Amino acid sequence: MADWRAELGGIINGKGRATRAEQENAQFEAFLSGVATPALRQVAAEMMSYGRDASIREAPASVVLTVRKDGLEEITFRVMKRYLSSGTVPYAEIRLAKGNRYAKYDASLRDTPATGVDDVAEADILACFIKYYRMIHDETP
């Protein structure tokens, strides 16, 4: 008989089911640590092999890769979350050096819209990074 009392106490004390927001936050944190951060670590390692300085900053709601060449920022690529009615969707916020100025972009991590964190893979993040990094070196705007 103690089981139902413990369950009732858990519900009343807030220890029952996690709220939707708590579930989404936990899923996003798992996505960052299991998908986004490993993808950006691969990019950082590769960029360093080309003589760039690459650093990663992790936070509960985002992960940021910053790449510098000769001490100047080339690109900052931040994976963040956007809240939609259907749930939380990851996206990228990108800051690129374009000559003497910086351009800022918000980008989907996939060519087709993601409906949640489970729709985005490391390959999607890598492809998105390359798409925007290429813009630094292209002559056309």
C-alpha positions, -999 to 999 in steps of 0.1 A, spaced: 0 0 0 29 23 4 35 24 -33 4 45 -41 12 69 -13 48 74 -25 34 80 -60 8 105 -48 35 123 -27 57 124 -58 29 140 -78 20 165 -52 57 174 -45 64 178 -82 85 146 -85 61 130 -109 64 133 -146 86 160 -160 68 189 -177 70 191 -215 95 220 -212 117 199 -189 115 170 -213 124 192 -243 153 208 -224 167 174 -215 163 162 -251 181 193 -264 209 189 -239 213 153 -250 214 164 -286 241 190 -279 263 166 -260 257 136 -283 254 152 -318 262 189 -320 293 191 -298 310 160 -314 303 174 -349 319 208 -340 348 191 -323 356 173 -356 354 206 -374 377 223 -348 403 195 -351 403 198 -388 405 236 -388 435 234 -364 452 210 -389 450 240 -414 467 264 -389 435 279 -376 427 286 -340 394 268 -331 377 269 -298 344 254 -285 323 268 -257 295 247 -243 265 260 -224 232 242 -214 213 257 -243 240 260 -270 274 251 -283 296 275 -301 326 270 -324 348 300 -331 375 298 -358 403 325 -360 430 329 -386 460 351 -377 441 362 -346 410 374 -365 376 358 -363 366 340 -395 334 323 -383 314 318 -352 290 289 -356 265 285 -327 239 257 -324 209 268 -305 173 259 -301 141 275 -314 108 269 -298 80 259 -322 45 247 -314 55 212 -324 85 213 -301 121 224 -299 141 225 -331 179 231 -334 192 258 -357 225 276 -363 234 312 -358 264 321 -379 287 351 -379 310 354 -409 339 377 -417 332 393 -450 360 417 -458 360 445 -432 326 436 -418 307 407 -403 275 391 -417 251 373 -395 228 344 -405 202 322 -389 201 288 -407 183 255 -405 207 227 -400 190 207 -427 178 214 -463 144 201 -453 129 215 -421 136 195 -390 106 188 -367 128 180 -337 163 172 -324 160 136 -336 158 148 -372 193 164 -371 225 143 -374 262 152 -372 264 151 -410 237 178 -412 257 201 -388 289 195 -408 272 202 -441 257 234 -427 290 246 -414 307 239 -447 280 258 -466 285 289 -446 323 287 -443 325 285 -481 309 319 -482 340 335 -466 361 323 -495 337 328 -524 341 360 -544 303 363 -550 281 377 -522 
